[in-house]
Amino acid sequence: MKLIRLGKDCSLLFALVSVGVVSGCAHYEANNGRGNIPGYYIRYEMQEADRAVDAARQAGKDKTCPVEFKAAEDAKNKAYDVFRACHTEEGAALAKQATAQANALCPPQPPQAAAPAEAPLAAVPVTEPTPETMKYCTSLGIEYDINKADIRPQYHDEIAKVGDFMKKYPTTTAVIEGYADEVGSDAYNQQLSQQRAEGVVKYLEDNFGIAPSRLSAKGYGKGKPVADNATDAGKQKNRRIVAIIDCAVDLKEIAPPPERLCVNLNVQFASGSARIEPRYYDQLNSVGDYMKKYPTTTAIIEGHTDSVGTMEQNMLLSQQRADSVVTYLTEKFGIEGSRLTAKGYGPTRRLAYNTTAEGRQKNRRINAIIDCVVTK
């Protein structure tokens, strides 16, 4: 009996509402019947919530943020339930909240901060072999007087090692590095080491006809000492010249260099693999043949990667690739394990930026650093 009476009361209410609208109430609009509310008119807040939820659905927000969309839709349905229970003002207030909820769905995300640019490339050590070439490094046994850059005549034969080699191989280039001990200021030693390097370059140009474009001088001051500056003998060792010769020639053709030979092996690996493909055997064979010919040589095989993947993965992969080359040389050429060392550097010694395919290719490399202690 009470339910019948309630239904009559609500019908009466909706009828009165209709009359109110006819009389000019601004809070009502024509009822589209979607909320199962009887009467010709309905509070506009109810259908405004319907429109907001429909607009969100059409905008695809039911897919973009489905949980939040369902919450807004449920809020709208609850508002209708309350309104149908004759709680007109409460239902309208809940519908207004549902509208705000639907309109606020899936707010645009703040723009993602651009990925930080790669740090500037560190200066590549001049001894790093460039692709398709090799470098050998030799310390010239030139002793300088304190505070002097003059080359004494007894050391001309030392410079001839470089001059004769560069004349024999006219495609080679060289960087002449000058060093000083630590006596004096940093600025003074920098200037003095540069003068010493330039003196050797000039001697090579004047006496061996080496074109200036094939030679450059670089002073490092007291940097990179090879001995303790606490003794006179140590200071003398640190006042030195090093020649870094870039050789685009076949390793087999080179007479044994005096000190160190650095070779870039153009060995490519499949992604995530350390297996050496047969097409690269010839390059490895050149190293093996050289080390067999000069049995006092030793070598460090360096593995390098690009930055794709985690640091841990790349360090492991570069080590595995270097190990593969060492295994190949020991098994095929019978080189003792004590003469070969594998070292993986991962992405820590990049030659180029990893933002391009070309740069990543340059960074994925194998270097053979051969110490040549050869009896003359």
C-alpha positions in Angstrom: 0.0 0.0 0.0 2.9 2.3 0.9 4.6 1.6 -2.5 1.4 2.5 -4.4 1.2 5.7 -2.4 4.9 6.5 -3.1 4.4 5.9 -6.8 1.5 8.3 -6.7 3.4 10.9 -4.8 6.3 10.7 -7.3 4.0 10.9 -10.2 2.3 13.9 -8.6 5.8 15.5 -8.0 6.8 15.0 -11.6 3.5 16.4 -12.8 4.0 19.4 -10.6 7.5 19.7 -12.0 6.1 19.8 -15.5 3.7 22.5 -14.5 6.6 24.4 -12.9 8.5 24.2 -16.1 5.5 25.4 -18.1 5.3 28.2 -15.6 8.9 29.1 -16.6 11.3 27.4 -14.2 14.8 27.7 -15.6 16.3 24.5 -14.1 14.3 22.1 -16.3 14.5 20.9 -19.9 12.5 18.6 -22.1 12.8 15.0 -20.9 14.4 12.6 -23.4 13.3 9.6 -21.3 16.8 8.1 -21.0 16.7 8.1 -17.2 13.3 6.4 -17.0 11.9 9.5 -15.3 8.2 10.2 -16.1 7.0 13.5 -17.2 7.7 15.9 -20.0 10.4 17.9 -18.2 13.4 17.0 -16.0 16.1 18.8 -14.2 18.7 19.8 -16.7 21.5 18.5 -14.4 20.4 15.0 -15.0 20.7 15.0 -18.8 23.8 17.2 -18.6 25.5 14.3 -16.9 24.2 12.0 -19.7 25.7 14.3 -22.3 29.1 14.5 -20.5 29.4 10.7 -20.2 28.4 10.3 -23.9 31.0 12.9 -25.0 33.7 11.1 -23.0 32.8 7.8 -24.6 32.9 9.4 -28.1 36.3 10.8 -27.3 37.5 7.3 -26.6 38.1 7.9 -22.9 36.3 4.6 -22.0 39.4 3.0 -23.6 42.0 5.5 -22.6 41.2 5.5 -18.9 38.5 2.8 -18.5 38.5 2.7 -14.7 38.0 6.4 -14.3 35.3 6.3 -17.1 33.3 3.6 -15.3 33.5 5.6 -12.1 32.0 8.6 -13.8 29.3 6.5 -15.5 28.4 4.9 -12.2 28.1 8.3 -10.5 25.7 9.4 -13.2 23.6 6.3 -12.8 23.5 6.7 -9.0 22.3 10.3 -9.5 19.4 9.0 -11.6 18.6 6.4 -8.9 18.4 9.1 -6.2 16.4 11.4 -8.5 13.9 8.6 -9.2 13.5 8.1 -5.4 12.0 11.6 -5.3 15.2 13.2 -3.9 15.1 15.8 -6.6 17.7 18.3 -5.3 20.0 15.6 -4.0 19.8 13.7 -7.4 20.5 16.9 -9.3 23.5 17.7 -7.1 24.9 14.2 -7.6 24.4 14.5 -11.4 26.3 17.8 -11.3 29.2 16.0 -9.7 29.0 13.2 -12.2 29.2 15.8 -15.0 32.3 17.3 -13.5 33.8 13.9 -13.1 33.2 12.9 -16.8 34.5 16.3 -18.0 37.7 15.8 -16.1 38.5 12.3 -17.5 42.0 11.5 -18.8 43.5 14.9 -18.3 46.3 15.6 -20.8 49.7 14.5 -19.5 52.4 17.1 -19.1 54.8 16.8 -22.0 57.5 14.2 -21.3 60.8 15.7 -20.6 63.1 15.2 -23.6 65.6 12.4 -23.1 68.8 14.0 -21.8 71.2 14.5 -24.6 74.2 12.2 -24.6 77.2 13.8 -22.8 79.7 15.3 -25.1 82.2 12.9 -26.5 85.4 12.6 -24.5 88.5 13.3 -26.5 89.5 10.0 -28.1 93.0 8.9 -27.2 95.3 9.4 -30.1 96.3 5.7 -29.8 92.7 4.5 -30.5 92.9 2.8 -33.9 90.4 4.2 -36.4 88.3 1.8 -38.5 90.1 0.0 -41.3 93.5 1.2 -39.9 96.1 0.3 -37.3 98.3 2.4 -35.2 101.6 1.8 -33.7 103.1 3.8 -30.8 106.7 4.2 -30.2 108.6 6.1 -27.5 111.6 7.8 -29.1 114.7 7.5 -26.8 115.3 11.2 -27.0 116.7 12.9 -23.9 116.3 16.6 -23.5 118.2 19.0 -21.4 116.2 20.7 -18.7 114.1 23.5 -20.1 115.3 22.8 -23.6 113.5 21.6 -26.8 116.6 21.2 -29.0 117.3 17.7 -30.4 120.8 16.6 -29.8 122.5 15.0 -32.9 122.9 11.6 -31.2 119.1 11.1 -31.2 118.6 11.6 -34.9 118.6 7.8 -35.4 115.6 7.6 -33.1 113.6 10.0 -35.2 114.7 8.1 -38.3 112.6 5.2 -37.1 109.6 7.3 -37.8 110.9 9.1 -40.9 111.9 5.9 -42.7 108.7 4.2 -41.9 106.6 7.1 -43.1 108.6 7.3 -46.3 108.1 3.6 -46.9 104.3 3.9 -46.3 103.3 7.2 -47.8 99.6 6.9 -46.7 100.6 6.9 -43.0 100.1 9.9 -40.7 101.5 10.6 -37.3 100.9 12.5 -34.1 104.1 13.5 -32.3 103.4 13.8 -28.6 105.7 15.8 -26.3 106.0 15.4 -22.5 107.8 17.2 -19.7 108.7 16.4 -16.1 106.9 18.3 -13.3 109.6 20.9 -12.6 108.1 24.4 -13.3 104.6 25.6 -13.7 101.9 23.7 -15.5 101.7 26.4 -18.2 105.4 26.4 -18.7 105.6 22.6 -19.0 102.7 22.6 -21.4 104.5 25.1 -23.6 107.8 23.3 -23.4 106.3 19.9 -24.3 104.6 21.5 -27.3 107.9 23.0 -28.5 109.6 19.6 -28.2 106.9 17.9 -30.3 107.0 20.7 -32.9 110.8 20.3 -33.0 110.5 16.6 -34.0 107.8 17.4 -36.6 110.0 20.0 -38.2 112.9 17.6 -38.3 110.8 15.0 -40.1 109.6 17.5 -42.6 113.1 19.0 -43.3 115.1 15.7 -43.4 112.6 13.1 -44.7 110.4 15.2 -46.8 107.2 14.3 -44.9 104.4 16.6 -45.9 103.2 18.8 -43.0 99.6 17.5 -43.6 100.8 14.1 -42.5 102.2 15.3 -39.2 100.8 17.0 -36.1 102.4 18.0 -32.8 100.7 17.7 -29.4 102.2 18.8 -26.1 100.9 17.2 -22.9 103.1 19.0 -20.3 103.7 16.9 -17.2 100.7 14.7 -17.9 100.9 10.9 -18.3 104.2 10.4 -16.4 105.9 7.1 -17.0 108.3 7.3 -14.0 108.5 8.9 -10.6 109.4 12.6 -10.7 111.0 12.3 -7.3 114.3 11.2 -8.9 116.5 12.7 -11.7 116.3 9.5 -13.6 112.5 9.5 -13.4 112.3 13.1 -14.5 114.5 12.2 -17.5 112.2 9.4 -18.5 109.2 11.8 -18.4 110.9 14.3 -20.7 110.1 12.2 -23.8 108.6 12.0 -27.3 106.0 9.5 -28.4 105.1 8.9 -32.0 101.6 7.6 -32.8 101.6 6.4 -36.4 98.3 5.8 -38.2 98.8 3.0 -40.7 96.4 2.1 -43.5 98.5 -0.9 -44.5 98.4 -4.7 -44.2 99.6 -5.9 -40.8 101.6 -8.6 -42.5 103.7 -6.0 -44.4 104.8 -4.1 -41.3 108.2 -4.7 -39.9 108.0 -5.2 -36.2 107.3 -1.8 -34.6 109.4 -0.9 -31.6 106.7 -0.8 -29.0 103.0 -1.1 -29.4 100.7 -1.9 -32.3 96.9 -1.1 -32.1 94.6 -2.7 -34.6 90.9 -2.1 -35.1 89.2 -5.3 -36.2 86.1 -4.7 -38.2 84.3 -7.7 -36.7 80.5 -7.4 -36.5 78.4 -9.6 -34.2 74.7 -10.5 -34.4 72.6 -8.7 -31.8 73.3 -10.1 -28.4 75.7 -12.7 -29.8 79.4 -13.3 -29.2 79.8 -15.8 -32.1 82.4 -14.9 -34.7 81.2 -15.3 -38.2 83.5 -17.0 -40.7 83.7 -13.9 -43.0 85.8 -12.2 -40.3 88.4 -14.9 -39.9 90.9 -13.2 -42.3 91.1 -10.2 -40.0 91.8 -12.3 -37.0 94.2 -14.4 -38.9 96.3 -11.4 -39.6 96.7 -10.9 -35.8 97.4 -14.5 -35.3 100.0 -14.7 -38.0 101.8 -11.6 -36.7 101.9 -13.0 -33.1 103.2 -16.3 -34.4 105.9 -14.5 -36.4 107.0 -12.5 -33.3 106.6 -14.9 -30.3 107.6 -12.3 -27.7 104.6 -10.2 -28.5 101.6 -10.1 -26.2 98.1 -8.6 -26.8 95.0 -7.3 -25.1 91.8 -8.0 -27.0 89.3 -5.2 -26.2 85.6 -5.6 -26.7 83.4 -2.5 -27.0 79.6 -2.1 -27.5 77.1 0.6 -28.2 74.7 1.8 -25.4 71.6 -0.3 -26.4 70.6 -2.5 -23.4 71.7 -2.2 -19.8 75.2 -1.4 -18.6 75.4 -4.9 -17.0 74.3 -6.6 -20.3 76.8 -4.6 -22.4 79.7 -5.2 -20.1 79.1 -8.9 -20.1 78.5 -9.0 -23.9 81.7 -7.1 -24.6 83.7 -9.4 -22.4 82.2 -12.5 -24.1 83.1 -11.1 -27.5 86.7 -10.4 -26.5 86.9 -13.9 -25.0 85.7 -15.3 -28.3 88.5 -13.6 -30.2 91.1 -14.8 -27.6 89.7 -18.4 -27.9 90.0 -18.3 -31.7 93.6 -17.1 -31.6 94.7 -19.7 -29.0 92.9 -22.6 -30.7 93.8 -21.8 -34.4 97.3 -20.4 -33.9 98.4 -22.1 -30.8 99.2 -18.8 -29.1 99.8 -19.4 -25.3 97.0 -18.1 -23.1 99.6 -16.1 -21.1 100.2 -13.9 -24.2 96.5 -12.9 -24.6 94.2 -11.0 -22.4 90.5 -10.3 -23.0 88.9 -7.1 -21.6 85.3 -6.0 -22.1 84.6 -2.2 -21.9 80.9 -2.3 -22.7 79.8 1.2 -23.9 82.3 3.1 -21.7 84.7 4.0 -24.5 82.5 5.4 -27.2 84.0 6.8 -30.4 80.7 8.3 -31.6 77.2 9.3 -30.4 74.8 6.3 -29.9 71.9 8.4 -31.2 72.4 7.2 -34.8 72.9 3.8 -36.4 76.2 4.9 -37.8 77.5 6.0 -34.4 76.4 2.8 -32.8 78.2 0.8 -35.5 81.4 2.7 -34.8 81.1 1.9 -31.1 80.6 -1.8 -31.6 84.2 -2.9 -32.2 87.1 -5.2 -31.3 90.6 -3.7 -30.8 93.8 -5.7 -30.6 96.5 -3.9 -28.6 99.8 -5.7 -29.3 102.8 -5.1 -27.2 105.8 -5.7 -29.3 108.9 -6.6 -27.4 110.9 -7.8 -30.4 114.5 -8.7 -30.4 116.3 -6.7 -33.1 
